[in-house]
């Protein structure tokens, strides 16, 4: 009986080790988004892009719940500020910016404007039209577009970069407005949240 016990114990340990390695690989590939959104590529309710998180941080700061840096990162400090705001306003203190919380802060929610259009949709459209087939190529393309914001040779807004005359073939030929590939949304969200495989 002891022999079977040790075999089972060894198998359990091996399985745990394999799982830890797989989690490590997954985290290295997608860890940034997971750190923001608790292990899911789904966003926390209405918060979509880094720009949206900045607006959330600003609203929380205005009301005295947040004193950290307005950096667009939905970290533990933001979650804690959201939880305090929720408890003070009779909302369940989950720390997740759900629809009720966003409305109470004076922010629209998904389907009502918050996070719709703006940088996320523009970048997703461009990635969908020109970013290639693989997810990695979509990420690289999106990051290279976003990196133009740091270069004085380009316009200082994402919309300005995308719609600059002759900059992108998909804008010129109209394919920019075709249906967006869901993977392009995911890539755009990850890039806007700081994932940059271009280094």
Residue, then its C-alpha position, 0 to 999 in steps of 0.5 A: x500500500x505504501x508503494x502505491x501511496x509514494x507513486x501517487x505522491x510522485x505523480x502529484x508532484x510531477x503534475x504540479x511541477x508541469x503545471x507550474x512550468x506551464x503557468x510560468x510560460x503563460x505568464x511570460x507571454x500574457x502576464x502583463x494583461x493578466x496582472x491588470x485583469x486578474x488572469x483573464x483577457x476579458x476586461x474588468x467590466x467597462x474598463x477596456x484600455x489604458x486610456x479608460x483606466x486613466x479616466x477611472x483613476x482621475x475620477x477616483x482622485x477627484x473624489x478623494x479615493x485615489x492618490x497614486x499615479x495616473x498611469x492607466x494601470x488597473x493595479x491593486x491600488x486602483x482596485x482598493x480605491x474602487x472598493x472604498x468608493x463602492x462601500x461608501x456609495x452602497x455598492x458591493x465592494x468587489x474592487x471591480x469597476x462594474x457598470x453600477x460603479x462606473x455610473x456612480x463615478x459619472x462614467x458611461x459603461x460598455x454599450x453606452x460609450x465608455x471604451x467604445x471607439x477611441x484608441x482601442x477600436x481604431x487600433x483594433x481596426x488597423x491591426x485587423x486590416x494590416x497586422x497579419x495572421x498570427x497573434x504575435x504579428x498582430x502584437x508587433x504591428x500594433x506596438x510599432x504603430x503605438x510606438x510612433x506616439x513617442x516619435x516627434x516625426x508623427x502626429x501626437x494622437x493615435x487617430x492622427x497617426x492612423x489617418x495621416x494621409x498615405x500612412x496606411x494602405x487599409x485607410x486609403x483603400x477602405x478595408x480599414x472599415x471592414x469587420x474587426x477580427x476578435x484577435x485584433x481587439x485582444x492584441x490592441x487591448x494588450x498593446x494599449x496596456x503596455x505589452x510590446x514585443x518589439x522591445 
